[in-house]
């Protein structure tokens, strides 16, 4: 399934990259046409075509470089969760049963809201942020 998702991502990204190249080709072609002798109406139409193609290229770039990789990373994470959940659930139940969960950092889940994670924490909360070292 991981291989399938990776191949699907490559395919989708490739399609949008190809689309972005097509739009760039339209921009280049229209810009060349601007250098020839044309009427004002034709020039205006070419300007509109260039603006539209640039906007569509920009959208295709964002989709291929950001949106699709994030979407597929989310799918990979969900697949990992599905695959690892039975083992993780067993481990969680075991640590709850034997009390070993209390040995984790910030394990005092029963005291959330009353525990001190980092010194000066109350001041950070009042200011609306946490110290970088606390993260």
DSSP file (Angstrom, degrees, kcal/mol; ACC not computed):
  #  RESIDUE AA STRUCTURE BP1 BP2  ACC     N-H-->O    O-->H-N    N-H-->O    O-->H-N    TCO  KAPPA ALPHA  PHI   PSI    X-CA   Y-CA   Z-CA
    1    1 A X     >        0   0    0      0, 0.0     4,-2.6     0, 0.0     5,-0.2   0.000 360.0 360.0 360.0 -38.2    0.0    0.0    0.0
    2    2 A X  H  >  +     0   0    0      2,-0.2     4,-2.3     1,-0.2     5,-0.2   0.922 360.0  48.4 -61.3 -42.9    2.9    2.4    0.8
    3    3 A X  H  > S+     0   0    0      2,-0.2     4,-2.7     1,-0.2    -1,-0.2   0.912 110.5  51.7 -62.9 -41.9    4.3    1.7   -2.7
    4    4 A X  H  > S+     0   0    0      1,-0.2     4,-2.7     2,-0.2    -2,-0.2   0.930 110.6  47.5 -60.6 -46.0    0.9    2.3   -4.3
    5    5 A X  H  X S+     0   0    0     -4,-2.6     4,-2.4     1,-0.2    -1,-0.2   0.893 112.0  50.5 -62.7 -39.6    0.5    5.7   -2.5
    6    6 A X  H  X S+     0   0    0     -4,-2.3     4,-2.4     2,-0.2    -2,-0.2   0.915 112.3  46.3 -64.7 -43.0    4.0    6.7   -3.5
    7    7 A X  H  X S+     0   0    0     -4,-2.7     4,-2.4     2,-0.2    -2,-0.2   0.902 112.1  51.1 -65.9 -40.8    3.3    5.8   -7.2
    8    8 A X  H  X S+     0   0    0     -4,-2.7     4,-2.7     2,-0.2     5,-0.2   0.900 110.2  49.9 -63.1 -40.9    0.0    7.6   -7.0
    9    9 A X  H  X S+     0   0    0     -4,-2.4     4,-3.0     2,-0.2     5,-0.3   0.941 110.5  49.5 -62.6 -47.3    1.7   10.7   -5.6
   10   10 A X  H  X S+     0   0    0     -4,-2.4     4,-2.3     1,-0.2    -2,-0.2   0.902 112.5  48.6 -58.8 -41.0    4.3   10.7   -8.3
   11   11 A X  H  X S+     0   0    0     -4,-2.4     4,-2.1     2,-0.2    -2,-0.2   0.945 114.4  44.0 -64.4 -49.1    1.6   10.3  -11.0
   12   12 A X  H  X S+     0   0    0     -4,-2.7     4,-2.0     2,-0.2     5,-0.2   0.923 115.2  47.6 -64.7 -45.1   -0.5   13.2   -9.6
   13   13 A X  H  X S+     0   0    0     -4,-3.0     4,-2.5    -5,-0.2    -1,-0.2   0.918 111.1  52.8 -61.6 -42.6    2.4   15.5   -9.0
   14   14 A X  H  X S+     0   0    0     -4,-2.3     4,-2.4    -5,-0.3    -1,-0.2   0.885 106.5  52.7 -60.9 -39.9    3.7   14.7  -12.5
   15   15 A X  H  X S+     0   0    0     -4,-2.1     4,-2.1     1,-0.2    -1,-0.2   0.920 112.3  44.1 -62.7 -43.9    0.4   15.6  -14.1
   16   16 A X  H  X S+     0   0    0     -4,-2.0     4,-2.3     2,-0.2    -2,-0.2   0.844 111.9  52.9 -73.5 -31.6    0.3   19.0  -12.4
   17   17 A X  H  X S+     0   0    0     -4,-2.5     4,-2.0     2,-0.2    -2,-0.2   0.911 110.4  48.2 -65.5 -40.7    3.9   19.6  -13.2
   18   18 A X  H  X S+     0   0    0     -4,-2.4     4,-2.0     2,-0.2    -2,-0.2   0.896 110.8  51.1 -64.9 -39.6    3.2   18.9  -16.9
   19   19 A X  H  X S+     0   0    0     -4,-2.1     4,-2.3     1,-0.2    -2,-0.2   0.910 108.0  52.1 -63.1 -42.2    0.2   21.2  -16.7
   20   20 A X  H  X S+     0   0    0     -4,-2.3     4,-2.2     1,-0.2    -1,-0.2   0.885 108.7  51.1 -62.1 -38.3    2.3   24.0  -15.3
   21   21 A X  H  X S+     0   0    0     -4,-2.0     4,-2.4     2,-0.2    -1,-0.2   0.883 107.9  52.8 -66.4 -37.5    4.8   23.5  -18.2
   22   22 A X  H  X S+     0   0    0     -4,-2.0     4,-2.0     2,-0.2    -2,-0.2   0.924 109.7  48.0 -63.2 -43.4    1.9   23.8  -20.6
   23   23 A X  H  X S+     0   0    0     -4,-2.3     4,-2.2     1,-0.2    -2,-0.2   0.900 110.4  51.6 -64.0 -39.7    0.8   27.0  -19.1
   24   24 A X  H  X S+     0   0    0     -4,-2.2     4,-2.6     1,-0.2    -1,-0.2   0.896 107.7  53.1 -63.7 -38.6    4.4   28.3  -19.2
   25   25 A X  H  X S+     0   0    0     -4,-2.4     4,-2.5     1,-0.2    -1,-0.2   0.888 107.6  51.2 -61.4 -39.1    4.5   27.4  -22.8
   26   26 A X  H  X S+     0   0    0     -4,-2.0     4,-2.5     2,-0.2    -2,-0.2   0.902 110.0  49.6 -64.0 -40.9    1.3   29.4  -23.4
   27   27 A X  H  X S+     0   0    0     -4,-2.2     4,-2.5     2,-0.2    -2,-0.2   0.943 112.3  47.3 -62.1 -47.8    2.9   32.4  -21.6
   28   28 A X  H  X S+     0   0    0     -4,-2.6     4,-2.0     1,-0.2    -2,-0.2   0.914 112.8  48.9 -61.3 -43.9    6.0   32.2  -23.7
   29   29 A X  H  X S+     0   0    0     -4,-2.5     4,-1.9     1,-0.2    -1,-0.2   0.918 112.5  47.3 -63.0 -44.6    4.1   31.8  -26.9
   30   30 A X  H  X S+     0   0    0     -4,-2.5     4,-1.3     1,-0.2    -1,-0.2   0.883 109.6  53.6 -66.0 -37.9    1.9   34.8  -26.1
   31   31 A X  H  X S+     0   0    0     -4,-2.5     4,-0.5     1,-0.2    -1,-0.2   0.877 107.9  50.6 -65.2 -36.3    4.9   36.9  -25.2
   32   32 A X  H >< S+     0   0    0     -4,-2.0     3,-1.2     1,-0.2     4,-0.4   0.892 106.7  55.4 -65.3 -38.4    6.5   36.2  -28.5
   33   33 A X  H >< S+     0   0    0     -4,-1.9     3,-1.1     1,-0.3    -1,-0.2   0.796  96.1  65.7 -65.2 -27.7    3.3   37.2  -30.2
   34   34 A X  H 3< S+     0   0    0     -4,-1.3    -1,-0.3     1,-0.2     4,-0.2   0.762  94.1  60.7 -64.3 -23.9    3.5   40.6  -28.5
   35   35 A X  T << S+     0   0    0     -3,-1.2    -1,-0.2    -4,-0.5    -2,-0.2   0.636  92.5  80.7 -81.1 -14.1    6.6   41.4  -30.5
   36   36 A X  S <  S-     0   0    0     -3,-1.1     2,-0.7    -4,-0.4    -3,-0.0  -0.386 101.3 -83.6 -86.8 170.3    4.8   41.1  -33.8
   37   37 A X        +     0   0    0     -2,-0.1     2,-0.3     0, 0.0    -1,-0.1  -0.646  67.3 154.8 -78.1 113.4    2.7   43.9  -35.4
   38   38 A X        -     0   0    0     -2,-0.7     2,-0.1    -4,-0.2    -4,-0.0  -0.894  42.5-101.0-136.6 163.8   -0.7   43.5  -33.8
   39   39 A X     >  -     0   0    0     -2,-0.3     4,-2.5     1,-0.1     5,-0.2  -0.323  36.9-107.3 -79.5 168.2   -3.7   45.7  -33.1
   40   40 A X  H  > S+     0   0    0      1,-0.2     4,-2.6     2,-0.2     5,-0.2   0.879 121.6  52.2 -62.9 -38.5   -4.5   47.1  -29.7
   41   41 A X  H  > S+     0   0    0      2,-0.2     4,-2.3     1,-0.2    -1,-0.2   0.902 110.3  47.6 -65.1 -40.5   -7.4   44.6  -29.2
   42   42 A X  H  > S+     0   0    0      2,-0.2     4,-2.4     1,-0.2    -2,-0.2   0.902 111.8  50.7 -66.0 -40.2   -5.1   41.7  -30.0
   43   43 A X  H  X S+     0   0    0     -4,-2.5     4,-2.6     2,-0.2    -2,-0.2   0.925 110.3  49.5 -62.7 -44.2   -2.5   43.1  -27.6
   44   44 A X  H  X S+     0   0    0     -4,-2.6     4,-2.3     1,-0.2    -2,-0.2   0.918 110.6  50.2 -60.4 -43.7   -5.1   43.4  -24.9
   45   45 A X  H  X S+     0   0    0     -4,-2.3     4,-2.4     1,-0.2    -1,-0.2   0.892 110.9  49.3 -63.2 -39.7   -6.3   39.8  -25.6
   46   46 A X  H  X S+     0   0    0     -4,-2.4     4,-2.7     2,-0.2    -1,-0.2   0.896 108.4  53.1 -67.0 -39.2   -2.7   38.5  -25.3
   47   47 A X  H  X S+     0   0    0     -4,-2.6     4,-2.4     2,-0.2    -2,-0.2   0.929 111.1  46.8 -60.0 -44.2   -2.1   40.4  -22.1
   48   48 A X  H  X S+     0   0    0     -4,-2.3     4,-2.7     1,-0.2    -2,-0.2   0.909 111.5  51.4 -63.3 -41.9   -5.3   38.7  -20.7
   49   49 A X  H  X S+     0   0    0     -4,-2.4     4,-2.6     2,-0.2    -2,-0.2   0.907 110.7  48.7 -62.1 -41.7   -4.1   35.3  -22.0
   50   50 A X  H  X S+     0   0    0     -4,-2.7     4,-2.6     2,-0.2     5,-0.2   0.932 112.2  48.0 -64.6 -45.8   -0.7   35.8  -20.3
   51   51 A X  H  X S+     0   0    0     -4,-2.4     4,-2.3     1,-0.2    -2,-0.2   0.927 113.7  47.2 -61.2 -44.9   -2.2   36.8  -17.0
   52   52 A X  H  X S+     0   0    0     -4,-2.7     4,-2.6     1,-0.2     5,-0.2   0.929 113.3  47.8 -62.5 -45.4   -4.6   33.9  -17.0
   53   53 A X  H  X S+     0   0    0     -4,-2.6     4,-2.5     1,-0.2    -1,-0.2   0.886 111.2  50.8 -65.3 -38.7   -1.9   31.4  -18.0
   54   54 A X  H  X S+     0   0    0     -4,-2.6     4,-2.4     2,-0.2    -1,-0.2   0.914 111.4  48.1 -64.0 -42.2    0.4   32.8  -15.2
   55   55 A X  H  X S+     0   0    0     -4,-2.3     4,-2.2    -5,-0.2    -2,-0.2   0.923 113.7  46.4 -64.2 -44.0   -2.3   32.4  -12.6
   56   56 A X  H  X S+     0   0    0     -4,-2.6     4,-2.4     2,-0.2    -2,-0.2   0.879 112.0  51.2 -67.3 -37.3   -3.1   28.9  -13.7
   57   57 A X  H  X S+     0   0    0     -4,-2.5     4,-2.6     2,-0.2    -2,-0.2   0.923 109.1  51.5 -63.0 -43.3    0.6   27.9  -13.8
   58   58 A X  H  X S+     0   0    0     -4,-2.4     4,-2.3     1,-0.2    -2,-0.2   0.913 110.4  48.3 -60.4 -43.4    0.9   29.3  -10.3
   59   59 A X  H  X S+     0   0    0     -4,-2.2     4,-2.4     2,-0.2    -1,-0.2   0.918 111.3  49.7 -62.9 -43.6   -2.0   27.2   -9.1
   60   60 A X  H  X S+     0   0    0     -4,-2.4     4,-2.6     1,-0.2    -2,-0.2   0.884 110.2  51.8 -63.8 -38.0   -0.6   24.1  -10.7
   61   61 A X  H  X S+     0   0    0     -4,-2.6     4,-2.7     2,-0.2     5,-0.3   0.929 110.1  48.0 -63.2 -45.1    2.8   24.8   -9.1
   62   62 A X  H  X>S+     0   0    0     -4,-2.3     4,-2.2     1,-0.2     5,-1.9   0.918 113.5  47.9 -62.6 -43.2    1.2   25.1   -5.6
   63   63 A X  I  <>S+     0   0    0     -4,-2.4     5,-2.9     3,-0.2     6,-0.4   0.938 117.0  41.6 -63.0 -46.7   -0.8   21.9   -6.1
   64   64 A X  I  <5S+     0   0    0     -4,-2.6     5,-0.2     1,-0.2    -2,-0.2   0.852 123.5  36.6 -72.2 -33.7    2.2   19.9   -7.3
   65   65 A X  I  <5S+     0   0    0     -4,-2.7    -1,-0.2    -5,-0.2    -2,-0.2   0.710 136.6   5.1 -93.5 -21.1    4.7   21.3   -4.8
   66   66 A X  I  X5S+     0   0    0     -4,-2.2     4,-2.2    -5,-0.3     5,-0.2   0.695 121.4  49.3-127.8 -57.4    2.6   21.6   -1.7
   67   67 A X  I  ><S+     0   0    0     -5,-1.9     4,-2.6     1,-0.2     5,-0.2   0.934 114.2  43.0 -62.4 -50.2   -1.0   20.4   -1.7
   68   68 A X  H  ><S+     0   0    0     -5,-2.9     4,-2.8    -6,-0.2     5,-0.3   0.934 113.4  50.4 -66.1 -45.9   -0.4   17.0   -3.2
   69   69 A X  H  > S+     0   0    0     -6,-0.4     4,-2.2    -5,-0.2    -1,-0.2   0.911 113.8  46.7 -58.6 -39.0    2.7   16.1   -1.1
   70   70 A X  H  X S+     0   0    0     -4,-2.2     4,-2.3     2,-0.2    -2,-0.2   0.932 112.2  50.0 -66.3 -44.8    0.8   17.1    2.1
   71   71 A X  H  X S+     0   0    0     -4,-2.6     4,-1.8    -5,-0.2    -2,-0.2   0.913 114.4  44.0 -60.5 -43.2   -2.3   15.2    1.1
   72   72 A X  H  X S+     0   0    0     -4,-2.8     4,-2.5     2,-0.2    -1,-0.2   0.841 109.5  56.1 -73.9 -31.4   -0.3   12.1    0.4
   73   73 A X  H  X S+     0   0    0     -4,-2.2     4,-2.4    -5,-0.3    -1,-0.2   0.900 107.5  50.7 -63.2 -39.0    1.8   12.5    3.6
   74   74 A X  H  X S+     0   0    0     -4,-2.3     4,-2.3     2,-0.2    -2,-0.2   0.905 110.2  48.9 -63.2 -41.1   -1.5   12.5    5.5
   75   75 A X  H  X S+     0   0    0     -4,-1.8     4,-2.4     2,-0.2    -2,-0.2   0.901 110.6  50.3 -65.5 -40.0   -2.6    9.3    3.7
   76   76 A X  H  X S+     0   0    0     -4,-2.5     4,-2.7     2,-0.2    -2,-0.2   0.915 110.4  50.3 -63.0 -41.8    0.8    7.7    4.5
   77   77 A X  H  X S+     0   0    0     -4,-2.4     4,-2.5     2,-0.2    -2,-0.2   0.904 110.4  49.4 -63.9 -41.3    0.4    8.7    8.2
   78   78 A X  H  X S+     0   0    0     -4,-2.3     4,-2.5     2,-0.2    -1,-0.2   0.906 110.9  49.9 -63.9 -40.7   -3.1    7.2    8.3
   79   79 A X  H  X S+     0   0    0     -4,-2.4     4,-2.5     2,-0.2    -2,-0.2   0.920 110.3  50.4 -63.3 -43.1   -1.8    4.0    6.7
   80   80 A X  H  X S+     0   0    0     -4,-2.7     4,-2.6     1,-0.2     5,-0.2   0.918 110.5  50.3 -59.1 -43.5    1.0    3.9    9.3
   81   81 A X  H  X S+     0   0    0     -4,-2.5     4,-2.0     1,-0.2    -2,-0.2   0.928 110.8  48.4 -61.5 -45.6   -1.5    4.4   12.1
   82   82 A X  H  X S+     0   0    0     -4,-2.5     4,-0.5     1,-0.2    -1,-0.2   0.913 115.6  44.6 -60.6 -42.9   -3.7    1.6   10.8
   83   83 A X  H  < S+     0   0    0     -4,-2.5     4,-0.3     1,-0.2    -2,-0.2   0.856 121.9  36.2 -71.6 -35.2   -0.8   -0.8   10.5
   84   84 A X  H  X S+     0   0    0     -4,-2.6     4,-2.6    -5,-0.2     5,-0.2   0.594  92.6  89.7 -96.2 -11.6    0.8    0.0   13.8
   85   85 A X  H  X S+     0   0    0     -4,-2.0     4,-3.4    -5,-0.2     5,-0.3   0.895  82.9  53.4 -58.9 -45.9   -2.4    0.5   15.9
   86   86 A X  H  X S+     0   0    0     -4,-0.5     4,-1.9     1,-0.2    -1,-0.2   0.930 114.7  41.8 -57.1 -43.9   -2.9   -3.1   17.1
   87   87 A X  H  > S+     0   0    0     -4,-0.3     4,-2.2     2,-0.2    -1,-0.2   0.911 116.6  48.7 -68.0 -41.6    0.7   -3.2   18.4
   88   88 A X  H  X S+     0   0    0     -4,-2.6     4,-2.8     2,-0.2    -2,-0.2   0.903 110.0  51.7 -64.9 -40.9    0.5    0.3   19.9
   89   89 A X  H  X S+     0   0    0     -4,-3.4     4,-2.7    -5,-0.2     5,-0.2   0.910 109.6  49.7 -62.4 -42.1   -2.9   -0.5   21.6
   90   90 A X  H  X S+     0   0    0     -4,-1.9     4,-2.1    -5,-0.3    -1,-0.2   0.921 112.6  47.5 -62.2 -43.5   -1.4   -3.6   23.1
   91   91 A X  H  X S+     0   0    0     -4,-2.2     4,-2.5     2,-0.2    -2,-0.2   0.905 112.1  49.8 -64.2 -42.5    1.6   -1.6   24.4
   92   92 A X  H  X S+     0   0    0     -4,-2.8     4,-2.1     1,-0.2    -2,-0.2   0.934 111.3  48.1 -62.6 -47.0   -0.7    1.1   25.8
   93   93 A X  H  X S+     0   0    0     -4,-2.7     4,-2.2     1,-0.2    -1,-0.2   0.889 112.0  50.2 -62.2 -39.0   -2.9   -1.3   27.6
   94   94 A X  H  X S+     0   0    0     -4,-2.1     4,-2.6    -5,-0.2     6,-0.3   0.917 110.2  49.0 -65.7 -43.4    0.1   -3.1   29.1
   95   95 A X  H  X S+     0   0    0     -4,-2.5     6,-1.4     1,-0.2     4,-0.9   0.843 112.7  48.6 -68.3 -31.2    1.6    0.2   30.3
   96   96 A X  H  < S+     0   0    0     -4,-2.1    -1,-0.2    -5,-0.2    -2,-0.2   0.899 112.4  49.0 -69.5 -40.7   -1.7    1.2   31.9
   97   97 A X  H  < S+     0   0    0     -4,-2.2    -2,-0.2     1,-0.2    -3,-0.2   0.906 119.8  34.8 -67.4 -42.2   -2.1   -2.2   33.5
   98   98 A X  H  < S-     0   0    0     -4,-2.6    -1,-0.2    -5,-0.1    -2,-0.2   0.506 105.7-121.8 -94.5  -2.6    1.4   -2.3   35.1
   99   99 A X  S >< S+     0   0    0     -4,-0.9     3,-1.6    -5,-0.2    -3,-0.2   0.533  72.3 130.0  80.4   5.4    1.7    1.4   35.8
  100  100 A X  G >   +     0   0    0     -5,-0.5     3,-1.8    -6,-0.3     4,-0.2   0.681  55.7  78.3 -69.0 -15.2    4.8    1.9   33.7
  101  101 A X  G >  S+     0   0    0     -6,-1.4     3,-1.5     1,-0.3    -1,-0.3   0.772  81.0  69.1 -61.8 -23.6    3.2    4.8   31.9
  102  102 A X  G <  S+     0   0    0     -3,-1.6    -1,-0.3    -7,-0.3     5,-0.3   0.631  87.4  65.8 -70.9 -12.1    4.0    6.9   35.0
  103  103 A X  G <  S+     0   0    0     -3,-1.8    -1,-0.3    -4,-0.1    -2,-0.2   0.514  82.5  99.6 -86.4  -5.7    7.7    6.7   34.1
  104  104 A X  S X  S-     0   0    0     -3,-1.5     3,-1.2    -4,-0.2     2,-0.2  -0.372  90.4 -89.3 -77.0 159.5    7.2    8.7   30.9
  105  105 A X  T 3  S+     0   0    0      1,-0.3    -1,-0.1     2,-0.1    -2,-0.1  -0.513 115.0   5.9 -65.5 135.0    8.0   12.4   30.7
  106  106 A X  T 3  S+     0   0    0     -2,-0.2    -1,-0.3     1,-0.1    -3,-0.1   0.888  86.9 149.6  55.3  44.0    5.0   14.4   31.8
  107  107 A X    <   +     0   0    0     -3,-1.2     2,-2.9    -5,-0.3     3,-0.3   0.562  33.6 102.4 -83.6  -8.1    3.2   11.2   32.7
  108  108 A X    >   +     0   0    0      1,-0.2     3,-1.8    -4,-0.1    -1,-0.2  -0.355  38.8 157.9 -78.8  67.5    1.1   12.7   35.4
  109  109 A X  G >   +     0   0    0     -2,-2.9     3,-1.1     1,-0.3    -1,-0.2   0.755  67.0  63.7 -65.0 -24.6   -2.0   12.8   33.2
  110  110 A X  G 3  S+     0   0    0     -3,-0.3    -1,-0.3     1,-0.2    -2,-0.1   0.679 103.6  50.0 -72.2 -14.6   -4.3   12.8   36.3
  111  111 A X  G X> S+     0   0    0     -3,-1.8     3,-2.6     2,-0.0     4,-0.8   0.102  73.2 147.7-111.6  21.3   -2.7   16.2   37.2
  112  112 A X  T <4 S+     0   0    0     -3,-1.1    -3,-0.1     1,-0.3     0, 0.0  -0.352  73.6  24.8 -58.4 133.5   -3.1   18.1   33.9
  113  113 A X  T 34 S+     0   0    0      2,-0.2    -1,-0.3    -2,-0.0    -2,-0.0   0.177 121.8  58.8  94.8 -16.6   -3.7   21.7   34.7
  114  114 A X  T <4 S+     0   0    0     -3,-2.6     2,-0.2     2,-0.0    -2,-0.2   0.381  84.8  93.1-121.8  -1.3   -1.9   21.4   38.1
  115  115 A X     <  -     0   0    0     -4,-0.8     2,-0.7    -7,-0.1    -2,-0.2  -0.609  69.9-129.7 -96.5 157.2    1.5   20.2   37.0
  116  116 A X        +     0   0    0     -2,-0.2     3,-0.1     1,-0.2    -2,-0.0  -0.910  29.3 169.2-106.5 107.8    4.6   22.3   36.3
  117  117 A X  S    S+     0   0    0     -2,-0.7     2,-0.3     1,-0.3    -1,-0.2   0.880  72.7   8.5 -84.5 -42.2    6.1   21.3   33.0
  118  118 A X  S >  S-     0   0    0      0, 0.0     3,-1.5     0, 0.0    -1,-0.3  -0.995  86.9-102.6-140.5 141.4    8.5   24.2   32.7
  119  119 A X  T 3  S+     0   0    0     -2,-0.3    -3,-0.0     1,-0.3     0, 0.0  -0.406 109.5  23.4 -65.9 141.8    9.5   26.9   35.2
  120  120 A X  T >> S+     0   0    0     -2,-0.1     4,-1.5     3,-0.0     3,-0.5   0.602  81.2 138.4  78.8  12.3    7.8   30.2   34.5
  121  121 A X  H <>  +     0   0    0     -3,-1.5     4,-2.3     1,-0.2     5,-0.2   0.853  63.4  59.0 -59.1 -38.6    5.1   28.4   32.6
  122  122 A X  H 3> S+     0   0    0      1,-0.2     4,-1.9     2,-0.2    -1,-0.2   0.883 104.8  50.4 -61.7 -38.0    2.3   30.6   34.1
  123  123 A X  H <> S+     0   0    0     -3,-0.5     4,-1.7     2,-0.2    -1,-0.2   0.891 109.6  51.2 -66.9 -38.8    4.0   33.7   32.7
  124  124 A X  H  X>S+     0   0    0     -4,-1.5     5,-2.2     1,-0.2     4,-1.3   0.906 108.4  51.1 -63.7 -42.1    4.2   32.1   29.2
  125  125 A X  H  <5S+     0   0    0     -4,-2.3     3,-0.3     1,-0.2    -1,-0.2   0.901 108.2  52.2 -64.0 -40.3    0.6   31.2   29.2
  126  126 A X  H  <5S+     0   0    0     -4,-1.9    -1,-0.2     1,-0.2    -2,-0.2   0.871 111.6  47.2 -62.5 -36.1   -0.4   34.7   30.2
  127  127 A X  H  <5S-     0   0    0     -4,-1.7    -1,-0.2     2,-0.2    -2,-0.2   0.659 117.8-114.9 -80.8 -15.8    1.7   36.0   27.3
  128  128 A X  T  <5S+     0   0    0     -4,-1.3     2,-0.3    -3,-0.3    -3,-0.2   0.647  81.1  75.0  94.2  16.0    0.1   33.5   24.9
  129  129 A X      < -     0   0    0     -5,-2.2     2,-0.3    -6,-0.1    -1,-0.3  -0.965  65.9-126.7-150.5 168.6    3.2   31.4   24.1
  130  130 A X        -     0   0    0     -2,-0.3     5,-0.1    -3,-0.1     2,-0.1  -0.848  36.9 -95.6-116.1 154.2    5.5   28.8   25.4
  131  131 A X    >>  -     0   0    0     -2,-0.3     3,-1.2     1,-0.1     4,-0.6  -0.385  31.8-123.2 -64.5 145.3    9.2   28.8   25.7
  132  132 A X  G >4 S+     0   0    0      1,-0.3     3,-1.1     2,-0.2    -1,-0.1   0.850 111.2  58.3 -59.0 -36.2   11.0   27.0   22.8
  133  133 A X  G 34 S+     0   0    0      1,-0.2    -1,-0.3     2,-0.2    -2,-0.0   0.732  97.7  61.1 -69.1 -20.9   12.7   24.7   25.3
  134  134 A X  G <4        0   0    0     -3,-1.2    -1,-0.2     1,-0.2    -2,-0.2   0.692 360.0 360.0 -78.8 -17.6    9.4   23.5   26.6
  135  135 A X    <<        0   0    0     -3,-1.1    -1,-0.2    -4,-0.6    -2,-0.2   0.468 360.0 360.0 -82.6 360.0    8.4   22.1   23.2
